[in-house]
Amino acid sequence: MNPTPYQTYLGTVGADELASWYEENGRRLFDQNVRYPLGLTNANRAIIDSLLNNPHEFWYFNNGVTVLCDSIRVGYFARRAVGQPVRLELVNARVVNGAQSVASVHYAYGLNPDAVMEARVSLRVICLDGAPDDLAHRITQATNTQNHVEPRDFAALDPQQGIIRQDFALSLRKTYVLKRGELEPAPAAGCTVAEAAFALACAYPDAAVVARVCKDNNVLWSQGPRGIYTQLFGSPPTALQIWRSVGLMRGVRDALATLAARLEGHDQVVADQADLLITHIAFQLTGNDGIDESGDEWDARQQATLKRTEGLLFSLIDQLNAQYGQYALLTRIFRDEESCRRLASSVLESLQHGADRGLPHSGQPTRRRRPNAVPLLVQHGRIEDGTPLVYRPNSAPEREALNEWLSESPERYLASWVNDHRKPLVWAVDEQRYSPSGLVFRIWEEAHWDEHPVAVAGTRSWYVPGEGTLADLASELLTGEDIASDGPGAK
């Protein structure tokens, strides 16, 4: 027991007693924690396994539990002295660190009570009687930064978020979820603080905010010089403003998902990756006037904007092609503040001049052509000159027809790469250069496979060992998963 400056008790408690706390109080124990129990995560499974398999060692491997309370009544089992075992009765007790441990202990107790009864857990109890008003907040934040806590979890401690949640409940009759681990509402019943933050970021007048979120969405929760949390939530937006913003964002994303299913290649990747930027542009078209006022005027403007989502997408594609070319690395563009500002401005300007383009609607939807893999790979220097490639027949008939001939000489499988847009493969057999499809046809001809198909996707037949086919590497460039200019062979 440490009486100064605040009454504090340090010790251990039986794991079975922790289980009883959760059994009796449920999630109310964690109302002032940054998050609720997250279920059977990998970390929580490890806690459960430790309890069930090595209960006597559990104390050594677990960080323990911190409890705050308003007052304490102390009962001594023997003589009254520091260091002697005590029984504590806590008034308004709440767990502010160790929620995952408490919930995992409760789960393990349900599986094997006898094992859990053998384990003990470190416990720290702090009484807030006479303490400063902000001590509970500071203790909660400090203790949770020692473990894996996402930056968004600290939004749950912001009093402004409590105001927003109350506004949602009273004015909209909807749910506003703050903590991870809390059951998320059905789409029509409310939203989460994370969804609200993304929507407000898209609504912000400066497209640079969207670029920063694309680069690292933790800036949504940072209050430092480079963070934007204060810009979004500093003066609490109304529940109606947030709800309408979330509605517009959801509408744009749903429309883009439908469009992406009808597209291929570069255009499909833009539809998948540019949702935040397109949502930002949609907000600029709709305007924020009246967004927090009752009535149908803003809702009508929103619906009109959502009908133009297809036009927004294709206007953005046009601007991307005009400013950066068809083979540009989209991930890098969407993470660059100036690029996003310039693109948003250009799209809005083109729409003002009536350039609202969309997919053809007569007959079957037209699939826009995926950029050719070879020029894309060469453009970004993705493969170094001299890199070996291996021919892999794609179909069962192809393998059956070719395996014997290929096996007669290993060189027949092999080629090397040169960075040439037309003929990048040098076949090991004759040292001549071919296109990927051209070399496949040459192999078929040499193997006397008379029943071969009339067409072939050659970039799916040539494999870079340990990395994938030429088609795979080109797709990675399109989706931004492989930034060639950051690695070897960059140009």
C-alpha positions in Angstrom: 0.0 0.0 0.0 1.3 3.5 -0.9 -0.7 6.3 0.7 0.9 9.3 -1.0 0.2 11.2 -3.1 -2.8 9.0 -3.9 -4.0 5.9 -2.1 -2.7 3.0 -4.1 -2.5 -0.8 -3.5 -0.1 -3.1 -5.4 -0.4 -6.9 -5.2 -1.8 -10.0 -6.9 -5.3 -11.3 -7.2 -6.5 -14.8 -8.1 -7.4 -15.2 -11.8 -10.7 -16.8 -10.9 -11.6 -13.6 -9.0 -10.9 -11.5 -12.1 -13.2 -13.9 -14.0 -16.0 -13.3 -11.4 -15.6 -9.5 -11.9 -16.4 -9.9 -15.6 -19.1 -12.4 -14.9 -20.9 -10.0 -12.6 -20.3 -6.7 -14.4 -19.6 -7.5 -18.0 -18.4 -4.7 -20.3 -19.3 -2.1 -17.8 -16.0 -2.7 -16.2 -14.3 -1.1 -19.2 -16.5 1.9 -19.8 -13.5 4.2 -19.1 -10.9 2.2 -20.9 -9.8 3.2 -24.4 -11.4 0.0 -25.9 -13.6 -2.9 -25.0 -12.4 -6.5 -25.2 -11.5 -7.4 -28.8 -12.5 -11.1 -28.8 -10.3 -14.0 -29.7 -7.4 -12.0 -31.3 -4.0 -13.7 -31.5 -2.8 -11.9 -28.4 -5.9 -12.9 -26.4 -5.6 -16.5 -27.6 -2.0 -16.4 -26.2 -3.3 -15.3 -22.8 -5.9 -18.0 -22.8 -3.3 -20.7 -23.8 -0.9 -19.5 -21.1 -3.7 -19.8 -18.4 -4.8 -23.2 -19.5 -1.3 -24.7 -20.0 1.0 -22.9 -17.5 -1.2 -21.3 -14.9 1.5 -21.2 -12.3 3.7 -19.1 -14.6 1.0 -16.8 -15.8 2.0 -14.0 -13.4 5.4 -13.8 -15.0 4.2 -13.2 -18.5 1.2 -11.0 -18.0 1.3 -7.2 -17.6 -1.5 -7.2 -15.1 -4.5 -5.0 -14.5 -5.0 -1.4 -13.4 -8.2 -0.4 -11.6 -9.4 3.1 -10.7 -12.0 3.7 -8.0 -13.6 6.6 -6.2 -13.1 5.2 -2.7 -11.8 2.1 -0.9 -12.8 0.2 2.2 -10.0 -1.9 3.6 -10.3 -5.1 5.6 -7.2 -6.8 7.0 -7.1 -10.6 7.4 -4.5 -10.4 10.2 -2.7 -7.5 11.7 -3.1 -4.0 10.3 0.3 -3.2 8.7 1.8 -2.3 5.3 2.6 -5.4 3.3 -0.1 -7.5 5.0 -2.8 -9.1 2.8 -6.1 -7.1 2.7 -9.5 -7.4 1.3 -10.5 -4.3 -0.7 -14.1 -3.1 -1.4 -14.0 -0.6 -4.2 -16.6 2.0 -5.0 -17.2 2.7 -8.7 -14.3 0.5 -9.8 -13.3 0.4 -13.4 -10.5 -1.3 -15.4 -8.5 1.2 -17.3 -5.7 -1.1 -18.4 -5.9 -4.9 -18.9 -9.3 -5.3 -20.4 -8.0 -8.0 -22.8 -6.5 -9.9 -19.8 -9.7 -9.8 -17.8 -11.9 -10.9 -20.7 -9.4 -13.6 -21.6 -9.3 -14.9 -18.0 -13.1 -15.1 -18.0 -13.1 -17.0 -21.3 -10.4 -19.5 -20.0 -12.3 -20.0 -16.7 -15.3 -21.1 -18.7 -13.1 -23.8 -20.4 -11.2 -25.0 -17.4 -12.0 -23.4 -14.0 -9.5 -25.6 -12.1 -6.5 -24.4 -14.2 -7.5 -20.8 -13.9 -7.8 -21.0 -10.1 -4.1 -21.9 -10.0 -3.1 -18.6 -11.7 -2.5 -15.2 -10.2 -2.5 -11.7 -11.8 -0.7 -8.5 -10.9 -3.2 -5.9 -9.7 -2.8 -2.1 -9.1 -5.7 -0.3 -7.5 -5.6 3.6 -7.4 -8.1 5.6 -5.4 -9.0 8.9 -7.0 -10.4 10.5 -3.8 -8.7 13.9 -3.5 -6.9 13.5 -6.8 -6.9 16.1 -9.7 -9.9 15.9 -12.1 -7.7 14.8 -15.0 -5.7 12.1 -13.2 -8.0 9.3 -14.4 -7.6 10.5 -18.0 -3.8 10.7 -17.7 -3.4 7.3 -16.1 -5.6 5.7 -18.8 -3.6 7.2 -21.6 -0.2 6.5 -20.1 -0.9 2.9 -19.2 -2.3 2.1 -22.6 0.6 3.6 -24.6 2.7 0.8 -23.1 0.8 -1.8 -25.1 -0.5 -2.1 -28.7 -3.2 0.5 -28.9 -4.2 2.1 -32.1 -4.1 5.9 -32.2 -7.9 6.0 -32.9 -8.5 4.4 -29.5 -7.7 7.6 -27.7 -10.6 9.4 -29.4 -12.8 7.5 -26.9 -11.2 9.7 -24.1 -12.0 13.0 -25.8 -15.0 14.7 -24.1 -16.0 16.2 -27.5 -16.7 12.7 -28.7 -19.0 12.1 -25.8 -20.9 15.2 -26.9 -21.2 13.9 -30.4 -22.4 10.5 -29.2 -25.1 12.1 -27.1 -26.1 14.3 -30.1 -26.5 11.2 -32.2 -28.7 9.5 -29.7 -30.9 12.5 -28.9 -31.3 14.3 -32.2 -31.1 11.4 -34.7 -31.9 8.3 -32.6 -28.8 6.7 -33.9 -25.7 5.1 -32.5 -22.2 6.6 -32.6 -19.6 3.9 -31.7 -16.4 5.2 -30.2 -14.4 2.1 -29.0 -12.9 -0.8 -30.9 -14.4 -4.0 -29.7 -17.8 -2.4 -29.3 -20.5 -3.8 -31.6 -20.8 -1.7 -34.7 -24.3 -0.6 -35.7 -26.1 -1.6 -38.8 -25.5 1.0 -41.6 -28.9 2.5 -41.2 -28.6 2.6 -37.4 -25.5 4.7 -37.0 -21.7 4.8 -37.6 -18.3 4.6 -35.9 -16.0 7.4 -35.0 -13.6 6.0 -37.6 -16.2 6.3 -40.4 -17.0 9.8 -39.2 -13.3 10.8 -39.3 -12.8 9.5 -42.9 -16.0 11.3 -44.1 -15.0 14.6 -42.4 -11.5 14.4 -43.9 -13.1 14.0 -47.4 -15.4 16.9 -46.7 -12.4 19.2 -45.8 -12.0 21.9 -48.4 -8.3 21.1 -49.0 -7.6 17.9 -51.0 -4.2 17.7 -49.3 -5.9 16.2 -46.3 -7.1 13.3 -48.4 -3.6 12.7 -49.6 -2.3 12.7 -46.0 -4.9 10.2 -45.0 -4.1 7.9 -48.0 -0.4 8.0 -46.9 -1.1 7.2 -43.2 -4.6 7.2 -41.8 -3.2 7.7 -38.3 -3.1 11.4 -39.0 -6.9 11.3 -38.4 -6.2 10.9 -34.7 -3.0 12.9 -34.3 -3.3 16.3 -32.6 0.2 17.4 -33.3 1.4 19.8 -36.0 0.9 17.3 -38.8 -2.3 15.8 -37.4 -5.8 16.7 -38.5 -7.9 15.5 -35.5 -8.3 19.0 -34.2 -9.3 20.3 -37.6 -12.0 17.7 -37.9 -13.3 17.5 -34.3 -11.9 20.5 -32.5 -15.2 22.4 -32.7 -17.5 19.4 -32.5 -19.5 18.9 -35.7 -23.2 18.2 -35.2 -24.5 14.7 -35.5 -26.5 15.7 -38.5 -23.4 17.0 -40.3 -21.5 13.8 -39.5 -24.4 11.5 -40.5 -24.9 13.3 -43.9 -21.1 13.3 -44.5 -21.0 9.5 -43.8 -24.0 9.0 -46.1 -22.3 10.8 -49.0 -19.1 8.8 -48.5 -20.9 5.5 -48.4 -22.9 6.4 -51.5 -19.8 7.3 -53.5 -18.0 4.1 -52.4 -21.0 1.9 -53.2 -21.2 3.5 -56.7 -17.5 3.0 -57.3 -17.6 -0.6 -56.2 -20.4 -1.2 -58.8 -18.4 0.6 -61.5 -15.2 -1.3 -60.7 -16.9 -4.6 -61.4 -17.5 -3.4 -65.0 -14.0 -2.2 -65.6 -10.5 -3.7 -66.2 -6.9 -2.7 -65.7 -5.9 0.9 -65.1 -9.5 2.2 -64.8 -10.5 -0.5 -62.4 -7.5 0.3 -60.2 -8.5 4.0 -60.1 -12.0 3.1 -59.1 -10.6 1.0 -56.3 -7.9 3.3 -55.0 -9.3 6.8 -55.6 -12.5 6.5 -53.4 -11.3 9.2 -50.9 -10.3 11.7 -53.6 -13.5 11.1 -55.6 -15.5 11.5 -52.3 -13.7 14.8 -51.7 -14.6 16.0 -55.2 -18.2 15.0 -54.6 -18.3 17.1 -51.4 -17.0 20.1 -53.3 -19.7 19.6 -55.9 -22.4 19.3 -53.2 -21.2 22.1 -51.0 -21.5 22.3 -47.2 -24.1 25.0 -47.1 -27.0 23.7 -45.0 -25.4 20.3 -44.2 -26.2 20.7 -40.5 -29.7 22.2 -41.0 -32.9 20.2 -41.1 -34.8 19.9 -44.3 -34.4 18.1 -47.6 -32.4 20.7 -49.6 -28.9 19.3 -48.8 -30.1 15.7 -49.2 -31.4 16.5 -52.7 -28.1 18.0 -53.6 -26.3 14.9 -52.3 -28.5 12.6 -54.4 -27.8 14.7 -57.5 -24.1 14.4 -56.8 -24.2 10.7 -56.3 -25.8 10.3 -59.8 -22.6 11.9 -61.2 -20.2 9.5 -59.6 -19.5 7.7 -62.9 -18.7 11.1 -64.5 -16.4 12.0 -61.6 -14.5 8.7 -62.0 -13.9 9.1 -65.7 -13.1 12.8 -65.4 -10.4 11.8 -62.9 -9.1 9.1 -65.2 -8.9 11.6 -68.0 -6.9 14.0 -65.8 -4.6 11.3 -64.6 -3.8 10.2 -68.1 -3.3 13.8 -69.3 -1.1 14.8 -66.4 0.8 11.6 -65.6 0.3 9.1 -68.4 -1.4 5.7 -68.4 1.4 3.9 -66.7 1.8 6.3 -63.7 2.1 4.7 -60.2 -1.3 5.6 -58.7 -0.5 5.0 -55.1 2.3 7.6 -55.2 0.0 10.1 -56.9 -2.9 9.7 -54.4 -0.5 10.1 -51.5 1.0 13.4 -52.8 -0.7 16.5 -51.5 0.0 18.7 -54.5 -1.1 16.0 -56.9 -4.4 15.6 -55.2 -5.0 19.3 -55.1 -4.2 19.6 -58.8 -6.4 16.6 -59.8 -9.3 17.8 -57.7 -9.2 21.2 -59.2 -8.8 19.9 -62.7 -11.8 17.5 -62.4 -14.0 20.2 -60.9 -13.0 22.6 -63.7 -13.7 20.0 -66.4 -17.1 19.3 -64.9 -18.0 23.0 -64.8 -17.4 23.0 -68.6 -19.7 20.1 -69.1 -17.1 17.3 -69.6 -19.1 14.8 -67.7 -18.1 11.5 -69.3 -19.3 8.0 -68.3 -19.5 4.4 -69.5 -21.5 3.6 -72.6 -25.0 2.3 -71.6 -26.1 0.6 -74.8 -25.8 -3.1 -74.8 -23.1 -4.7 -72.8 -20.8 -2.4 -70.8 -17.6 -1.7 -72.5 -14.5 -3.0 -70.6 -11.7 -0.5 -70.9 -8.4 -2.1 -72.0 -5.8 -3.0 -69.4 -2.4 -1.4 -70.2 0.0 -3.8 -71.9 2.2 -5.5 -69.3 5.5 -5.2 -71.1 5.5 -1.4 -71.7 4.4 -1.0 -68.1 7.3 -3.1 -66.8 9.8 -1.4 -69.0 8.5 2.1 -68.2 9.2 1.6 -64.5 12.3 -0.5 -64.8 10.6 -3.2 -62.8 12.9 -6.0 -64.1 16.7 -5.7 -64.5 18.4 -6.6 -67.7 19.6 -10.1 -67.7 17.0 -11.4 -65.2 16.2 -15.1 -65.9 12.7 -16.1 -66.7 11.1 -19.6 -66.8 8.4 -20.8 -69.2 5.5 -22.4 -67.4 2.7 -24.0 -69.5 -0.6 -22.7 -68.2 -3.1 -25.5 -69.1 -3.2 -29.2 -68.8 -3.3 -29.8 -72.6 -0.3 -27.5 -73.0 1.7 -29.3 -70.3 0.8 -32.7 -71.7 1.8 -31.7 -75.3 5.1 -29.9 -74.3 6.6 -31.6 -71.2 8.5 -34.3 -73.1 10.0 -31.9 -75.6 10.9 -29.3 -73.0 12.5 -31.9 -70.7 14.9 -32.9 -73.5 16.9 -29.7 -73.0 16.6 -27.3 -70.0 17.4 -24.3 -72.1 14.1 -24.6 -73.8 12.4 -23.4 -70.6 14.7 -20.4 -70.2 14.9 -16.8 -71.3 16.4 -13.6 -70.1 14.9 -10.2 -69.9 16.0 -7.0 -71.7 14.1 -3.7 -71.2 12.6 -3.4 -74.7 9.0 -2.5 -75.3 8.5 -4.9 -78.2 10.8 -7.9 -77.7 12.0 -8.2 -74.1 12.8 -11.9 -74.0 16.1 -13.6 -75.2 15.5 -17.3 -75.6 18.4 -19.4 -74.2 18.1 -21.8 -77.2 18.9 -19.4 -80.1 19.8 -16.1 -78.3 17.2 -14.4 -80.4 14.7 -11.8 -79.0 11.0 -12.3 -78.8 7.8 -10.9 -77.4 6.4 -13.1 -74.5 3.6 -14.4 -76.7 5.9 -14.7 -79.7 8.3 -16.9 -77.9 5.4 -19.1 -76.6 4.3 -19.6 -80.2 7.9 -20.4 -81.3 8.1 -23.0 -78.6 4.8 -24.5 -79.7 6.1 -24.6 -83.3 9.4 -26.2 -82.4 7.5 -28.8 -80.3 5.2 -29.6 -83.2 2.1 -29.0 -81.2 -0.4 -28.8 -84.0 -3.5 -28.4 -81.9 -2.4 -25.3 -80.0 -4.8 -22.4 -79.3 -4.9 -19.5 -81.8 -4.1 -17.0 -79.0 -2.0 -16.9 -75.9 -1.5 -14.5 -73.0 2.3 -14.7 -73.1 2.8 -12.6 -70.0 1.1 -15.2 -67.9 3.4 -17.9 -69.3 6.8 -16.4 -68.3 7.7 -16.5 -64.6 10.4 -14.5 -62.7 11.6 -17.0 -60.1 10.5 -16.0 -56.6 8.4 -13.1 -57.8 5.6 -14.1 -60.2 4.6 -14.0 -63.8 5.1 -10.9 -66.0 1.4 -10.3 -65.7 1.6 -10.5 -61.9 4.4 -8.0 -61.7 2.5 -5.6 -64.0 -0.6 -5.9 -61.9 1.4 -5.1 -58.7 2.6 -1.9 -60.4 -1.0 -1.0 -61.3 -2.2 -1.5 -57.8 0.7 0.3 -56.2 1.9 -2.8 -54.2 5.3 -2.7 -55.9 6.9 0.7 -56.3 9.6 0.0 -58.8 11.3 3.3 -58.4 12.0 2.6 -54.8 13.9 -0.6 -55.5 16.8 -2.0 -57.4 16.9 -1.2 -61.1 14.9 2.0 -60.6 15.1 4.6 -63.3 
